[in-house]
Amino acid sequence: TELVELTINSNQLNGTIPTELSLLSRLEMLWLHFNSLTGTLPAWLGKLSNLTSLGVSSNAFIGTLPTELGQLTELVELTINSNQLNGTIPIELSLLSRLELLLLDENSVTGTLPTELGLLAQLSELDVSGNNLNGTVPTELGQLTNLVRLYIQENSFTGTLPTELGKLINVQEIYAHENELSGSI
């Protein structure tokens, strides 16, 4: 039998994610939270087509988010928060139609929040707080009717909060403080 779940959280792992993990073709859950892993997130993660949960938060990963993550069409949870990632959020993440949880907070991600994220109809939590994102908050986020939590604070968003956020019928929390927003609510 092949391994389907690998959880090695809260240890003292260091170094990079070993390439040998790419051979675990049946892997559904890979959790490596709260370690000291370094290097970049490998593009081969996109080949683990059975992954439903990928969690590598609270490590020391650098570099950009691989566009290949958009190939993980079974993914329900993607938690890459609290690392040192930079670059932009790949629009390929909008291909993750089953995604319910997207945590990219506490990195150094730049650029705008892709409007294509409005296609993630199953999304219930989106957290991009504590990055270096700019531009306006996309009106397309108003299409995320399953969204319960939206955290966009501690960035450099400008303009007004879109009135389309009023369509978020299930939302319980919106945190937008410490930006450069203006206008009326």
C-alpha positions as a printed Julia matrix, in Angstrom:
185×3 Matrix{Float64}:
   0.0    0.0     0.0
   1.09   3.55   -0.58
   1.15   6.33    1.93
  -1.92   8.61    1.78
  -1.27  10.89    4.78
   2.03  12.35    5.94
   1.94  14.64    8.96
   5.22  15.76   10.51
   4.16  18.94   12.32
   5.97  20.69   15.17
   9.31  18.97   14.94
  12.74  20.35   14.29
  12.93  19.37   10.64
  15.31  21.46    8.55
  16.59  21.47    5.01
  14.38  21.31    1.94
  11.37  19.13    1.14
  12.94  15.91   -0.19
  12.32  15.15   -3.86
  11.53  11.56   -2.91
   8.12  12.72   -1.65
   7.21  13.34   -5.3
   7.01   9.54   -5.69
   4.06   9.33   -3.27
   1.46   9.49   -6.02
  -1.45   8.51   -3.74
  -0.68  11.13   -1.11
  -3.84  12.99   -0.06
  -2.54  14.99    2.89
   0.9   16.53    3.36
   1.34  18.54    6.53
   4.75  19.91    7.44
   3.67  22.82    9.67
   5.86  24.36   12.39
   9.29  23.16   11.37
  12.42  24.9    10.07
  12.19  23.82    6.44
  13.94  26.08    3.93
  14.39  26.52    0.2
  11.64  27.03   -2.32
   8.35  25.21   -2.6
   9.09  22.61   -5.28
   7.17  22.68   -8.56
   6.76  18.89   -8.37
   4.14  19.4    -5.63
   1.76  20.04   -8.54
   2.2   16.41   -9.63
   0.69  15.07   -6.38
  -2.71  15.04   -8.04
  -4.54  13.31   -5.16
  -3.68  15.96   -2.57
  -6.7   17.34   -0.77
  -4.69  19.13    1.94
  -1.29  20.77    1.65
   0.04  22.56    4.71
   3.53  24.0     5.07
   2.87  26.98    7.34
   5.38  28.31    9.87
   8.58  27.3     8.13
  11.23  29.39    6.35
  10.35  28.84    2.7
  11.55  31.51    0.26
  10.9   32.25   -3.39
   7.64  32.4    -5.25
   4.51  30.27   -5.12
   4.82  27.67   -7.89
   2.18  28.05  -10.61
   2.05  24.23  -10.67
  -0.05  24.34   -7.48
  -2.93  25.12   -9.85
  -2.75  21.49  -11.02
  -3.92  20.21   -7.61
  -7.58  20.1    -8.61
  -8.6   17.92   -5.62
  -7.17  20.41   -3.12
  -9.53  21.55   -0.36
  -6.98  23.16    2.0
  -3.88  25.15    1.07
  -2.02  26.66    4.02
   1.29  28.3     3.18
   1.18  31.08    5.76
   4.01  32.33    7.96
   6.92  31.77    5.61
   9.14  34.17    3.65
   7.56  33.76    0.22
   7.62  36.64   -2.25
   6.43  37.29   -5.78
   2.81  37.44   -6.81
  -0.16  35.15   -6.16
  -0.41  32.93   -9.24
  -3.74  33.18  -11.08
  -3.48  29.4   -11.52
  -4.77  29.07   -7.95
  -8.18  30.01   -9.38
  -8.26  26.52  -11.01
  -8.63  24.92   -7.57
 -12.42  24.68   -7.77
 -12.75  22.54   -4.59
 -10.65  24.87   -2.45
 -12.31  25.87    0.84
  -9.33  27.23    2.81
  -6.57  29.45    1.38
  -4.06  30.82    3.89
  -1.21  32.88    2.42
  -0.86  35.34    5.31
   2.38  36.5     6.9
   4.64  36.24    3.86
   6.12  38.92    1.6
   3.79  38.39   -1.36
   3.5   41.41   -3.68
   1.32  42.62   -6.51
  -2.44  42.66   -6.65
  -4.99  40.17   -5.4
  -5.96  38.26   -8.57
  -9.54  38.9    -9.64
  -9.67  35.24  -10.72
  -9.86  34.2    -7.05
 -13.53  35.16   -7.34
 -13.98  31.86   -9.21
 -13.27  29.81   -6.07
 -16.94  29.19   -5.32
 -16.3   26.76   -2.42
 -13.92  29.09   -0.57
 -14.93  29.68    3.05
 -11.75  31.36    4.33
  -9.3   33.6     2.48
  -6.38  35.05    4.42
  -3.79  37.18    2.63
  -3.07  39.47    5.59
   0.42  40.63    6.51
   1.82  40.75    2.98
   2.8   43.53    0.58
  -0.28  43.37   -1.67
  -1.47  46.55   -3.34
  -4.08  47.8    -5.77
  -7.78  47.66   -5.11
  -9.75  44.91   -3.41
 -11.27  42.97   -6.34
 -15.03  43.32   -6.78
 -15.02  39.64   -7.84
 -14.6   38.62   -4.2
 -18.32  39.38   -3.91
 -18.95  36.16   -5.89
 -17.58  34.04   -3.02
 -20.97  33.39   -1.43
 -19.6   30.58    0.79
 -16.97  32.89    2.28
 -17.15  33.08    6.08
 -13.81  34.8     6.83
 -11.93  37.37    4.74
  -8.63  38.68    6.1
  -6.92  41.32    3.95
  -5.44  43.49    6.71
  -1.86  44.71    6.92
  -1.28  45.22    3.2
  -1.29  48.31    0.97
  -4.72  48.04   -0.65
  -6.1   51.35   -1.93
  -9.5   52.64   -3.01
 -12.77  51.7    -1.38
 -14.06  48.39   -0.16
 -16.21  47.11   -3.04
 -19.96  47.24   -2.48
 -20.03  43.7    -3.94
 -18.75  42.44   -0.57
 -22.34  43.0     0.56
 -23.25  39.88   -1.44
 -21.24  37.7     0.95
 -24.31  36.31    2.69
 -22.35  33.88    4.9
 -19.53  36.18    5.93
 -18.9   36.51    9.66
 -15.56  38.33    9.71
 -13.88  40.86    7.42
 -10.6   42.31    8.63
  -9.31  45.12    6.44
  -7.37  47.33    8.89
  -3.89  48.75    8.25
  -4.3   49.35    4.52
  -4.64  52.58    2.56
  -8.37  52.3     1.94
 -10.51  55.39    1.54
 -14.08  56.41    0.8
 -17.25  55.24    2.48
 -18.12  51.81    3.78
